[in-house]
């Protein structure tokens, strides 16, 4: 599978960031996030793992994700990043895209950083992530990222050697960074972006 045109060509910047969309697909909010990071000087690649399909709700997006299948989605993600992998990438993603970003980042020895927005993934016991900078931003509470899961995830990341920061946003919806979804929380989103931009600038 070739990288779709919506992946967009990167320009010169501080880091090369691969930003994966949520189960709602490559919505305008993802492009807006990429443009914000480009304005800060970063290169940003935005793959479309759903081939143009989008959803208005997380449950509808999960149906698309499940229809395509985990193995195919991972294959598409690997294909999308392959042309840029020798640069030492920063992996980032929204919700489901965060799980994709995490899986690719932990399997790439050149990874420079991992930015997770609204989502995580499980971690293999033998994972090594020595001194990898990782930052997670998540709603509190979040129906898709419960406290017990996040606590276990944090401990596993630390055991793997990652340098982990976790930021929780009380009362925000799951996808609180998307202004076109009911989850949106403008104040939480702006706070999140300021912290995330500082994280990326320090890599």
FENWO-V373742 format. One record per backbone hydrogen bond with DSSP energy under -0.5 kcal/mol. CO is the residue of the C=O (numbers start at 1). NH is the residue of the N-H. E is the energy in kcal/mol with one decimal. If there is no record, write none. Layout:
CO,NH,E
CO,NH,E
This chain:
4,7,-2.3
5,8,-1.8
7,46,-2.8
15,17,-0.7
15,43,-3.2
16,90,-2.6
17,19,-0.6
17,45,-3.1
18,20,-0.6
18,92,-2.6
20,94,-2.3
22,25,-1.9
24,55,-2.1
25,22,-0.5
25,27,-2.1
27,30,-1.3
27,31,-1.3
28,32,-2.6
29,33,-2.1
30,34,-2.3
31,35,-2.6
32,36,-2.1
33,37,-2.1
34,38,-2.4
35,39,-2.3
36,40,-0.8
37,42,-2.0
38,41,-2.0
41,14,-0.8
43,17,-3.0
45,19,-2.9
45,47,-0.5
47,21,-0.5
47,49,-0.7
48,51,-0.9
50,53,-1.5
57,61,-2.0
58,62,-2.4
59,63,-1.4
60,64,-1.4
61,65,-2.6
62,66,-2.8
63,67,-2.0
64,68,-2.2
65,69,-2.6
69,73,-2.2
70,74,-2.3
71,75,-2.1
72,76,-2.4
73,77,-2.2
74,78,-2.5
75,79,-2.3
76,80,-2.1
77,81,-1.8
78,82,-1.5
79,83,-0.5
81,84,-2.0
81,85,-0.9
82,85,-0.8
84,87,-2.0
85,88,-1.0
89,91,-0.5
89,112,-3.0
89,113,-0.9
90,18,-2.6
91,115,-2.8
92,20,-2.4
93,95,-0.6
93,117,-2.7
94,97,-2.9
95,98,-1.3
95,99,-1.4
96,100,-1.9
97,101,-2.6
98,102,-2.8
99,103,-2.2
100,104,-2.3
101,105,-2.8
102,106,-2.5
103,107,-0.6
104,107,-0.6
105,108,-1.2
107,109,-0.6
108,111,-1.8
113,91,-2.3
114,116,-0.6
114,135,-2.4
115,93,-1.4
115,117,-0.5
116,118,-0.6
116,137,-2.4
117,95,-3.7
124,127,-1.7
129,132,-2.1
132,163,-2.6
133,114,-2.1
134,165,-2.1
135,116,-3.3
136,167,-3.0
137,118,-3.5
138,169,-1.9
140,171,-2.0
142,145,-1.1
146,150,-2.5
147,151,-2.7
148,152,-2.0
149,153,-2.9
150,154,-2.7
151,155,-2.1
152,156,-2.3
153,157,-2.6
154,158,-2.5
155,159,-2.4
156,160,-1.8
157,161,-0.5
157,162,-2.1
158,161,-1.2
160,129,-3.2
161,131,-2.8
162,164,-0.9
163,134,-2.8
165,136,-2.7
167,138,-2.5
168,170,-0.6
169,140,-2.2
169,172,-1.6
173,176,-1.0
174,176,-0.9
175,178,-1.6
176,185,-2.2
177,179,-0.8
178,181,-1.7
181,184,-1.9
183,173,-1.3
185,189,-2.8
186,190,-2.3
187,191,-2.1
188,192,-2.6
189,193,-2.5
190,194,-2.0
191,195,-1.9
192,196,-2.9
193,197,-2.8
194,198,-1.5
195,199,-2.2
196,200,-2.6
197,201,-2.3
198,202,-1.2
200,203,-1.2
